[in-house]
């Protein structure tokens, strides 16, 4: 998938979507075949090298923050406030996570994934706990970030109604036929 494109990968619950994302992000290693992400052959990278790649180049919800250099003139605090305002969670920045609703917790996780404009953003059903208005606001923010930074977006969900928001839609079943999903240089 070319940089700046938005791919919607869909499949039913239990079909292996999250497992595939774990392989693409280097959390798990593929048993067979080759997995190349941002120009890296993941099988040739050590565990620590995969962790560094994921933390610095892949926007995934559960990651360490290592993208400060791509924020430009904004400080970390300014970038956090900018994104939190867009996701309507700015009033909760100092709240304990246990005091946030499920939807608010999910938007915080989303904000962490897009801070620093990583080249690849992986979204694993990030809108599943959001109401329609919040879902649409999130998709608008994510689309804006992808357009601005020319990041690549791999968005996974079982909700086919989201497909029109993306450049391309792909069924998980088609991957069994050996199709390439995401490629590109770092």
C-alpha angles and dihedrals in degrees: 000000000000121000113272095028125124117219124191111204114192138183139141123280111283094022095117103264095135092043090053091051089050089055094046091049093047096245088119127027120231114249091216139014130020129298115197118181123177090345095310126118099221094204089061094052123089120237091259092048090052089049090052092048091049093046096047106030108024124066102215123156097243105051143112117260108254104142103088094124094064094056091082115204094348119105118227089255092051092048092048091050093046094053094039090055092051090051092044094239098109092109089058100051093111096038122112111253090240089062093056124092119244090257092050091049089051092051090051089053090048091051091053091052096054100040110112095022101257118206091241126036118192116195117189106196092312095166098051094104097039128099117236095266094049091043091053092046091050093048090049091051093046092048091049092051093048091050093046097047100029088233119161117242125207106186119184127196143137089223105100091188088078094061096093089065092067139071093232138014124208131183117226087229090066090061089069085069091063100257120166114238111181128013136156144109125283 
